[in-house]
Amino acid sequence: MAEITSVYFFVLVLFGILLLVVVLIIGVLLYGFFQYRQSVRMYRWLEIINQKISEVIVYDTEDQPDNLSFRQFSGNSSFRNLFLQKLVDSEKKFSGMAKDKIKGLFNQYGLHREAEQKLGRKKAFLIAGGIQELTVMDSTDALPRISGFLSHPSPQVYQEAQYAMVSLKGFEGLTFLDTAEGKISEWQQLRLLLSVTTIPEDSVPPVKSWLTSPNDSVVVFTLKLIRKFQLLSFYSDIIGLSEHASSEVRIRAVQTLLSLDNPSTMDALTEIYPRQPLEVQAEILRAMKVSKDKSTTELLKKELSENPSPGIKVHAAEALFSLGHQDYLVHLVQEEAASNELVQIVKYALQEKI
C-alpha cells in the first residue's frame, strides 16, 4: 500500500512539474506574441508619424494632404507620447522654418500635456525627460513649474531644470546661481554658456555676487561668462580671486585675466605670483609664455635659476624661449657652474632646439 501511495505521489509531482513547464511555455509564447504585436504597432506608428512630419515640413498648411491614419491614432496616449518623442528628436535635426513647423505641431496637438504629465512622475529620468521636451519646444508657460525642480535631489532633474531656465529665459534664467549648492559639471557649464546669448546692462550686481559664491563651480562658470562676453568691468574682482581658497578657481581666474584686454595684466600676475601654490604659479608662467610680455623676463630668469621645482623651471624656460631669450638659455647651459639638472630641464623644455 505504501508503495502505491509513493508511486501516486511521484506521478502527481511529475504531472505538476509538466503542467508548470507547459504554463511557462505558454507564458513565454504569449509574451513573445505580445512583444511582436507591440513592435509591429510601433513600426506602423513611426511610419505614420514620419509621414506627418514630412508633410508638414514639405507642404504649406493649405496644401497638406489629409492623413486619415494619423487622425485615427492622434488621441491614443501611447501614440501621442511616441509622436512627442519623435518631434523632439526631429527638432534637433532641423533649423529655420522646418524647426518652427515642428514646434507648430507640438502646439497644434497639445503635446505639452504629455510632457507636463511626466513632471508629476516619481522617477527622475521621466521628470528630466518631460523638462527636456518642454525646453526643446520652447514651452515658456511651463517655466513656473519647471523652476520648482531646481532644488530636486536628483542631478539629472535639477540640471535639466537649470538648462530649461537659461534656454528659455537667457541670462535672466541664471538666477538659480544665487542659491546653487550642487556642483555644476563642465558639460553643464558649456550648455548654459551656449544658451546665454546676450548680457543685460544691469548684470553687474548678480555677476559680482556669483564671483563670491561659496560654490566653487558657480565662480568658475561666472569666470567663463566674463571671458565669453569680455566683461572688463570685473577685472579687479578677478584679481581678488587670487586669494581664493580653491586652486582651481585661482587657475581659472588667471586664464580669465589673460583673455581680457588689459595692459596691466602681466604686472598684476607678477605681483601675486609669490603667494600662489605651485599649480597656480605654473598657470601664471604659461600665461606669461602666451603673452610674450618682456616685463616678465626678470621673474622668469629668477624662477629658472632659483625655484626648486623642476616643473616650474620647465615652464620658466619655455616662457623665456617664447620671449626670444634663446641666447640667454644657450649661455646658461654652457656655463661650467650649470647643474646637470638645469641643463636637462632647459633642453627638455626647448625640445633640443638649442
C-alpha beads as a LAMMPS data file, in Angstrom:
LAMMPS data file: protein, C-alpha beads

354 atoms
353 bonds

1 atom types
1 bond types

-500.0 500.0 xlo xhi
-500.0 500.0 ylo yhi
-500.0 500.0 zlo zhi

Masses

1 110.0

Atoms # bond

1 1 1 0.000 0.000 0.000
2 1 1 2.826 2.344 0.894
3 1 1 4.499 1.655 -2.456
4 1 1 1.290 2.509 -4.349
5 1 1 0.977 5.768 -2.396
6 1 1 4.591 6.625 -3.132
7 1 1 4.128 5.992 -6.860
8 1 1 0.902 8.012 -6.875
9 1 1 2.656 10.904 -5.156
10 1 1 5.519 10.733 -7.648
11 1 1 3.067 10.834 -10.571
12 1 1 1.345 13.887 -9.075
13 1 1 4.659 15.688 -8.644
14 1 1 5.710 14.829 -12.173
15 1 1 2.354 15.991 -13.516
16 1 1 2.671 19.242 -11.558
17 1 1 6.141 19.866 -12.990
18 1 1 4.950 19.157 -16.520
19 1 1 1.968 21.442 -16.016
20 1 1 4.253 24.186 -14.723
21 1 1 6.533 23.785 -17.738
22 1 1 3.553 23.964 -20.102
23 1 1 2.292 27.098 -18.345
24 1 1 5.743 28.709 -18.597
25 1 1 5.995 27.843 -22.285
26 1 1 2.558 29.295 -22.944
27 1 1 3.505 32.380 -20.943
28 1 1 6.718 32.878 -22.936
29 1 1 4.855 32.403 -26.206
30 1 1 2.155 34.864 -25.183
31 1 1 4.787 37.390 -24.054
32 1 1 6.678 36.963 -27.332
33 1 1 3.468 37.366 -29.321
34 1 1 2.584 40.482 -27.329
35 1 1 6.068 41.945 -27.895
36 1 1 5.813 41.160 -31.591
37 1 1 2.458 42.919 -31.845
38 1 1 3.896 45.866 -29.940
39 1 1 6.886 46.118 -32.276
40 1 1 4.665 45.844 -35.362
41 1 1 2.364 48.525 -33.993
42 1 1 5.312 50.744 -33.083
43 1 1 6.781 50.356 -36.559
44 1 1 3.446 51.248 -38.125
45 1 1 3.023 54.257 -35.863
46 1 1 6.519 55.504 -36.677
47 1 1 5.703 55.329 -40.378
48 1 1 2.555 57.390 -39.821
49 1 1 4.371 59.943 -37.646
50 1 1 7.326 60.313 -40.029
51 1 1 4.908 60.828 -42.890
52 1 1 3.060 63.504 -40.935
53 1 1 6.252 65.353 -40.042
54 1 1 7.474 65.176 -43.649
55 1 1 4.177 66.537 -44.959
56 1 1 4.237 69.443 -42.522
57 1 1 7.818 70.357 -43.444
58 1 1 7.395 69.989 -47.205
59 1 1 3.914 71.405 -47.804
60 1 1 2.260 74.673 -46.886
61 1 1 -0.662 74.388 -44.496
62 1 1 -3.326 74.614 -47.205
63 1 1 -1.561 72.035 -49.396
64 1 1 -1.076 69.338 -46.761
65 1 1 -2.906 66.076 -47.604
66 1 1 -5.459 64.729 -45.134
67 1 1 -3.693 61.996 -43.155
68 1 1 -6.521 59.691 -42.055
69 1 1 -4.226 57.210 -40.310
70 1 1 -2.713 59.972 -38.216
71 1 1 -6.118 61.300 -37.231
72 1 1 -7.186 57.794 -36.230
73 1 1 -4.392 57.437 -33.640
74 1 1 -3.863 61.068 -32.607
75 1 1 -5.959 60.605 -29.482
76 1 1 -4.145 57.457 -28.321
77 1 1 -1.932 58.167 -25.286
78 1 1 0.882 55.819 -26.348
79 1 1 0.806 57.188 -29.891
80 1 1 0.952 60.767 -28.614
81 1 1 3.978 60.007 -26.426
82 1 1 5.759 58.423 -29.376
83 1 1 4.789 61.421 -31.517
84 1 1 6.198 63.774 -28.875
85 1 1 9.458 61.820 -28.702
86 1 1 9.801 61.910 -32.472
87 1 1 9.130 65.654 -32.608
88 1 1 11.833 66.303 -30.020
89 1 1 14.323 64.180 -31.986
90 1 1 13.356 65.881 -35.263
91 1 1 13.603 69.390 -33.804
92 1 1 17.294 68.803 -33.086
93 1 1 17.954 67.882 -36.722
94 1 1 16.310 70.872 -38.398
95 1 1 16.620 74.647 -38.297
96 1 1 14.785 77.697 -39.523
97 1 1 11.281 77.281 -40.901
98 1 1 11.338 73.475 -40.596
99 1 1 12.069 73.732 -36.879
100 1 1 9.246 76.241 -36.457
101 1 1 6.826 73.904 -38.217
102 1 1 7.792 71.044 -35.908
103 1 1 7.132 73.236 -32.886
104 1 1 3.833 74.184 -34.505
105 1 1 2.830 70.510 -34.494
106 1 1 3.662 70.324 -30.799
107 1 1 1.302 73.198 -30.061
108 1 1 -1.364 72.157 -32.555
109 1 1 -1.830 68.754 -30.948
110 1 1 -1.415 69.963 -27.358
111 1 1 1.518 67.682 -26.651
112 1 1 2.572 69.894 -23.756
113 1 1 0.045 67.906 -21.724
114 1 1 2.008 64.676 -22.272
115 1 1 5.273 66.409 -21.367
116 1 1 3.839 68.066 -18.262
117 1 1 2.348 64.787 -17.053
118 1 1 5.907 63.468 -16.736
119 1 1 6.703 66.257 -14.286
120 1 1 4.325 64.617 -11.856
121 1 1 6.025 61.227 -12.011
122 1 1 8.340 59.900 -9.309
123 1 1 11.140 58.519 -11.464
124 1 1 13.905 61.043 -12.086
125 1 1 14.515 60.089 -15.714
126 1 1 10.839 60.652 -16.563
127 1 1 10.799 64.071 -14.902
128 1 1 14.043 65.041 -16.668
129 1 1 12.608 63.811 -19.967
130 1 1 9.488 65.931 -19.522
131 1 1 11.555 69.016 -18.744
132 1 1 13.727 68.375 -21.792
133 1 1 10.702 68.021 -24.059
134 1 1 9.161 71.264 -22.796
135 1 1 12.507 73.035 -23.218
136 1 1 13.084 71.854 -26.771
137 1 1 9.592 73.000 -27.727
138 1 1 10.035 76.442 -26.112
139 1 1 7.174 75.946 -23.641
140 1 1 7.678 79.122 -21.616
141 1 1 4.292 78.621 -19.947
142 1 1 5.805 75.654 -18.097
143 1 1 8.655 77.684 -16.555
144 1 1 6.930 78.296 -13.180
145 1 1 6.516 74.561 -12.721
146 1 1 9.993 73.720 -14.049
147 1 1 11.594 76.176 -11.616
148 1 1 10.325 74.018 -8.773
149 1 1 12.760 71.295 -9.834
150 1 1 15.880 73.472 -9.435
151 1 1 16.287 72.079 -5.911
152 1 1 15.406 68.480 -6.813
153 1 1 17.756 65.917 -5.180
154 1 1 18.489 64.197 -8.499
155 1 1 21.295 65.835 -10.554
156 1 1 19.612 64.548 -13.714
157 1 1 16.496 66.534 -12.863
158 1 1 17.934 69.773 -11.485
159 1 1 20.458 70.018 -14.333
160 1 1 17.659 69.802 -16.905
161 1 1 15.724 72.399 -14.907
162 1 1 18.763 74.708 -14.894
163 1 1 19.203 74.330 -18.623
164 1 1 15.496 74.930 -19.227
165 1 1 15.550 78.187 -17.262
166 1 1 18.534 79.544 -19.196
167 1 1 17.449 78.180 -22.573
168 1 1 14.016 79.790 -22.278
169 1 1 14.924 82.974 -20.360
170 1 1 18.545 83.664 -21.275
171 1 1 20.700 85.496 -18.719
172 1 1 17.660 86.074 -16.510
173 1 1 17.364 82.302 -16.086
174 1 1 20.729 82.186 -14.286
175 1 1 19.200 83.421 -11.033
176 1 1 19.401 79.857 -9.705
177 1 1 23.149 80.501 -9.290
178 1 1 22.276 82.646 -6.260
179 1 1 21.475 79.533 -4.253
180 1 1 23.002 76.652 -6.251
181 1 1 24.608 74.108 -3.929
182 1 1 25.418 71.156 -6.201
183 1 1 28.484 71.150 -8.416
184 1 1 27.850 72.404 -11.947
185 1 1 29.694 69.989 -14.219
186 1 1 31.895 71.133 -17.102
187 1 1 29.352 69.782 -19.605
188 1 1 26.509 71.605 -17.861
189 1 1 28.509 74.829 -17.800
190 1 1 29.054 74.540 -21.541
191 1 1 25.313 74.018 -22.159
192 1 1 24.467 77.053 -20.049
193 1 1 27.101 79.243 -21.706
194 1 1 25.819 78.379 -25.167
195 1 1 22.295 79.322 -24.074
196 1 1 23.272 82.814 -22.875
197 1 1 23.490 84.967 -25.997
198 1 1 23.334 88.467 -24.513
199 1 1 24.133 90.195 -21.235
200 1 1 21.764 92.917 -19.947
201 1 1 23.079 96.281 -18.790
202 1 1 22.079 95.608 -15.180
203 1 1 24.164 92.418 -14.970
204 1 1 26.810 93.824 -12.620
205 1 1 25.145 93.052 -9.253
206 1 1 24.361 89.373 -9.947
207 1 1 27.740 88.684 -11.568
208 1 1 29.578 90.247 -8.611
209 1 1 27.505 88.106 -6.284
210 1 1 28.294 84.903 -8.187
211 1 1 32.028 85.676 -8.058
212 1 1 31.802 85.473 -4.252
213 1 1 29.637 82.340 -4.180
214 1 1 30.624 79.603 -1.706
215 1 1 30.047 77.156 -4.575
216 1 1 33.344 76.963 -6.486
217 1 1 31.667 75.721 -9.669
218 1 1 29.435 78.826 -9.697
219 1 1 32.554 81.031 -9.516
220 1 1 34.217 79.052 -12.318
221 1 1 31.126 79.342 -14.506
222 1 1 30.932 83.086 -13.852
223 1 1 34.554 83.474 -14.932
224 1 1 33.696 81.694 -18.179
225 1 1 30.764 84.051 -18.625
226 1 1 33.082 87.024 -18.154
227 1 1 35.503 85.593 -20.731
228 1 1 32.747 84.955 -23.271
229 1 1 31.322 88.466 -23.108
230 1 1 34.604 90.271 -22.288
231 1 1 33.166 91.936 -19.183
232 1 1 36.139 94.186 -18.468
233 1 1 34.460 95.939 -15.543
234 1 1 35.084 92.871 -13.361
235 1 1 38.864 92.987 -13.799
236 1 1 39.620 93.986 -10.195
237 1 1 37.184 91.379 -8.866
238 1 1 39.051 88.689 -10.783
239 1 1 42.375 89.882 -9.372
240 1 1 40.831 89.443 -5.924
241 1 1 40.226 85.759 -6.660
242 1 1 43.992 85.215 -6.459
243 1 1 43.377 84.778 -2.723
244 1 1 40.528 82.272 -3.189
245 1 1 40.671 79.069 -1.128
246 1 1 40.370 76.901 -4.244
247 1 1 43.400 76.491 -6.517
248 1 1 41.074 75.644 -9.402
249 1 1 39.318 78.983 -9.020
250 1 1 42.680 80.780 -8.920
251 1 1 43.793 78.994 -12.109
252 1 1 40.550 79.900 -13.883
253 1 1 40.995 83.492 -12.719
254 1 1 44.474 83.602 -14.284
255 1 1 43.071 82.229 -17.544
256 1 1 40.304 84.820 -17.496
257 1 1 42.721 87.686 -16.845
258 1 1 44.793 86.584 -19.820
259 1 1 41.686 86.647 -22.046
260 1 1 40.764 90.218 -21.079
261 1 1 42.374 93.115 -22.894
262 1 1 44.236 94.934 -20.111
263 1 1 47.886 96.096 -20.405
264 1 1 48.470 95.752 -16.648
265 1 1 47.693 92.028 -16.516
266 1 1 51.306 90.795 -16.524
267 1 1 52.248 93.284 -13.803
268 1 1 49.319 92.052 -11.725
269 1 1 50.271 88.402 -12.242
270 1 1 53.887 89.144 -11.368
271 1 1 52.751 90.790 -8.135
272 1 1 50.525 87.902 -6.987
273 1 1 52.899 85.153 -8.188
274 1 1 54.923 84.640 -4.962
275 1 1 51.762 83.993 -2.907
276 1 1 50.446 81.196 -5.109
277 1 1 50.694 77.405 -4.768
278 1 1 52.774 75.564 -7.380
279 1 1 49.889 74.663 -9.713
280 1 1 48.778 78.303 -9.862
281 1 1 52.347 79.515 -10.361
282 1 1 52.643 77.093 -13.285
283 1 1 49.474 78.565 -14.822
284 1 1 50.845 82.100 -14.405
285 1 1 54.058 81.102 -16.167
286 1 1 52.019 79.594 -19.002
287 1 1 50.142 82.889 -19.248
288 1 1 53.456 84.771 -19.435
289 1 1 54.601 82.462 -22.215
290 1 1 51.467 83.202 -24.214
291 1 1 51.574 86.953 -23.567
292 1 1 55.249 87.331 -24.643
293 1 1 55.405 90.389 -22.388
294 1 1 59.055 91.430 -21.913
295 1 1 58.309 92.822 -18.440
296 1 1 58.141 89.265 -17.090
297 1 1 61.729 88.427 -18.059
298 1 1 63.343 89.005 -14.658
299 1 1 60.798 86.869 -12.841
300 1 1 61.225 84.070 -15.385
301 1 1 65.025 84.116 -15.075
302 1 1 64.758 84.025 -11.299
303 1 1 62.357 81.091 -11.316
304 1 1 64.534 79.139 -13.752
305 1 1 67.617 79.621 -11.593
306 1 1 66.249 79.535 -8.051
307 1 1 62.914 77.683 -7.873
308 1 1 63.430 74.142 -6.501
309 1 1 60.518 72.697 -8.527
310 1 1 61.599 71.102 -11.856
311 1 1 58.107 71.715 -13.249
312 1 1 58.321 75.446 -12.558
313 1 1 61.784 75.557 -14.099
314 1 1 60.451 73.934 -17.283
315 1 1 57.628 76.473 -17.576
316 1 1 60.067 79.341 -16.949
317 1 1 62.450 78.065 -19.644
318 1 1 59.629 77.656 -22.178
319 1 1 58.409 81.181 -21.437
320 1 1 61.897 82.645 -21.826
321 1 1 62.281 80.914 -25.178
322 1 1 58.883 82.249 -26.235
323 1 1 60.013 85.767 -25.291
324 1 1 63.067 85.438 -27.565
325 1 1 65.768 84.788 -24.954
326 1 1 67.356 81.840 -26.759
327 1 1 70.864 83.306 -26.406
328 1 1 70.418 83.627 -22.659
329 1 1 69.343 79.992 -22.396
330 1 1 72.249 78.786 -24.550
331 1 1 74.687 80.737 -22.410
332 1 1 73.093 79.402 -19.218
333 1 1 73.517 75.721 -20.106
334 1 1 77.066 76.260 -21.350
335 1 1 78.277 77.724 -18.066
336 1 1 80.574 75.403 -16.119
337 1 1 78.607 76.051 -12.946
338 1 1 75.345 74.935 -14.544
339 1 1 73.984 71.840 -12.851
340 1 1 73.186 68.754 -14.869
341 1 1 69.549 69.106 -13.755
342 1 1 69.338 72.643 -15.113
343 1 1 70.891 71.624 -18.431
344 1 1 68.471 68.720 -18.825
345 1 1 65.472 70.856 -17.867
346 1 1 66.329 73.575 -20.379
347 1 1 66.940 71.056 -23.158
348 1 1 63.728 69.246 -22.330
349 1 1 61.743 72.487 -22.260
350 1 1 63.118 73.563 -25.606
351 1 1 62.957 70.069 -27.134
352 1 1 66.645 70.132 -28.059
353 1 1 66.220 73.377 -30.028
354 1 1 69.429 74.705 -28.577

Bonds

1 1 1 2
2 1 2 3
3 1 3 4
4 1 4 5
5 1 5 6
6 1 6 7
7 1 7 8
8 1 8 9
9 1 9 10
10 1 10 11
11 1 11 12
12 1 12 13
13 1 13 14
14 1 14 15
15 1 15 16
16 1 16 17
17 1 17 18
18 1 18 19
19 1 19 20
20 1 20 21
21 1 21 22
22 1 22 23
23 1 23 24
24 1 24 25
25 1 25 26
26 1 26 27
27 1 27 28
28 1 28 29
29 1 29 30
30 1 30 31
31 1 31 32
32 1 32 33
33 1 33 34
34 1 34 35
35 1 35 36
36 1 36 37
37 1 37 38
38 1 38 39
39 1 39 40
40 1 40 41
41 1 41 42
42 1 42 43
43 1 43 44
44 1 44 45
45 1 45 46
46 1 46 47
47 1 47 48
48 1 48 49
49 1 49 50
50 1 50 51
51 1 51 52
52 1 52 53
53 1 53 54
54 1 54 55
55 1 55 56
56 1 56 57
57 1 57 58
58 1 58 59
59 1 59 60
60 1 60 61
61 1 61 62
62 1 62 63
63 1 63 64
64 1 64 65
65 1 65 66
66 1 66 67
67 1 67 68
68 1 68 69
69 1 69 70
70 1 70 71
71 1 71 72
72 1 72 73
73 1 73 74
74 1 74 75
75 1 75 76
76 1 76 77
77 1 77 78
78 1 78 79
79 1 79 80
80 1 80 81
81 1 81 82
82 1 82 83
83 1 83 84
84 1 84 85
85 1 85 86
86 1 86 87
87 1 87 88
88 1 88 89
89 1 89 90
90 1 90 91
91 1 91 92
92 1 92 93
93 1 93 94
94 1 94 95
95 1 95 96
96 1 96 97
97 1 97 98
98 1 98 99
99 1 99 100
100 1 100 101
101 1 101 102
102 1 102 103
103 1 103 104
104 1 104 105
105 1 105 106
106 1 106 107
107 1 107 108
108 1 108 109
109 1 109 110
110 1 110 111
111 1 111 112
112 1 112 113
113 1 113 114
114 1 114 115
115 1 115 116
116 1 116 117
117 1 117 118
118 1 118 119
119 1 119 120
120 1 120 121
121 1 121 122
122 1 122 123
123 1 123 124
124 1 124 125
125 1 125 126
126 1 126 127
127 1 127 128
128 1 128 129
129 1 129 130
130 1 130 131
131 1 131 132
132 1 132 133
133 1 133 134
134 1 134 135
135 1 135 136
136 1 136 137
137 1 137 138
138 1 138 139
139 1 139 140
140 1 140 141
141 1 141 142
142 1 142 143
143 1 143 144
144 1 144 145
145 1 145 146
146 1 146 147
147 1 147 148
148 1 148 149
149 1 149 150
150 1 150 151
151 1 151 152
152 1 152 153
153 1 153 154
154 1 154 155
155 1 155 156
156 1 156 157
157 1 157 158
158 1 158 159
159 1 159 160
160 1 160 161
161 1 161 162
162 1 162 163
163 1 163 164
164 1 164 165
165 1 165 166
166 1 166 167
167 1 167 168
168 1 168 169
169 1 169 170
170 1 170 171
171 1 171 172
172 1 172 173
173 1 173 174
174 1 174 175
175 1 175 176
176 1 176 177
177 1 177 178
178 1 178 179
179 1 179 180
180 1 180 181
181 1 181 182
182 1 182 183
183 1 183 184
184 1 184 185
185 1 185 186
186 1 186 187
187 1 187 188
188 1 188 189
189 1 189 190
190 1 190 191
191 1 191 192
192 1 192 193
193 1 193 194
194 1 194 195
195 1 195 196
196 1 196 197
197 1 197 198
198 1 198 199
199 1 199 200
200 1 200 201
201 1 201 202
202 1 202 203
203 1 203 204
204 1 204 205
205 1 205 206
206 1 206 207
207 1 207 208
208 1 208 209
209 1 209 210
210 1 210 211
211 1 211 212
212 1 212 213
213 1 213 214
214 1 214 215
215 1 215 216
216 1 216 217
217 1 217 218
218 1 218 219
219 1 219 220
220 1 220 221
221 1 221 222
222 1 222 223
223 1 223 224
224 1 224 225
225 1 225 226
226 1 226 227
227 1 227 228
228 1 228 229
229 1 229 230
230 1 230 231
231 1 231 232
232 1 232 233
233 1 233 234
234 1 234 235
235 1 235 236
236 1 236 237
237 1 237 238
238 1 238 239
239 1 239 240
240 1 240 241
241 1 241 242
242 1 242 243
243 1 243 244
244 1 244 245
245 1 245 246
246 1 246 247
247 1 247 248
248 1 248 249
249 1 249 250
250 1 250 251
251 1 251 252
252 1 252 253
253 1 253 254
254 1 254 255
255 1 255 256
256 1 256 257
257 1 257 258
258 1 258 259
259 1 259 260
260 1 260 261
261 1 261 262
262 1 262 263
263 1 263 264
264 1 264 265
265 1 265 266
266 1 266 267
267 1 267 268
268 1 268 269
269 1 269 270
270 1 270 271
271 1 271 272
272 1 272 273
273 1 273 274
274 1 274 275
275 1 275 276
276 1 276 277
277 1 277 278
278 1 278 279
279 1 279 280
280 1 280 281
281 1 281 282
282 1 282 283
283 1 283 284
284 1 284 285
285 1 285 286
286 1 286 287
287 1 287 288
288 1 288 289
289 1 289 290
290 1 290 291
291 1 291 292
292 1 292 293
293 1 293 294
294 1 294 295
295 1 295 296
296 1 296 297
297 1 297 298
298 1 298 299
299 1 299 300
300 1 300 301
301 1 301 302
302 1 302 303
303 1 303 304
304 1 304 305
305 1 305 306
306 1 306 307
307 1 307 308
308 1 308 309
309 1 309 310
310 1 310 311
311 1 311 312
312 1 312 313
313 1 313 314
314 1 314 315
315 1 315 316
316 1 316 317
317 1 317 318
318 1 318 319
319 1 319 320
320 1 320 321
321 1 321 322
322 1 322 323
323 1 323 324
324 1 324 325
325 1 325 326
326 1 326 327
327 1 327 328
328 1 328 329
329 1 329 330
330 1 330 331
331 1 331 332
332 1 332 333
333 1 333 334
334 1 334 335
335 1 335 336
336 1 336 337
337 1 337 338
338 1 338 339
339 1 339 340
340 1 340 341
341 1 341 342
342 1 342 343
343 1 343 344
344 1 344 345
345 1 345 346
346 1 346 347
347 1 347 348
348 1 348 349
349 1 349 350
350 1 350 351
351 1 351 352
352 1 352 353
353 1 353 354
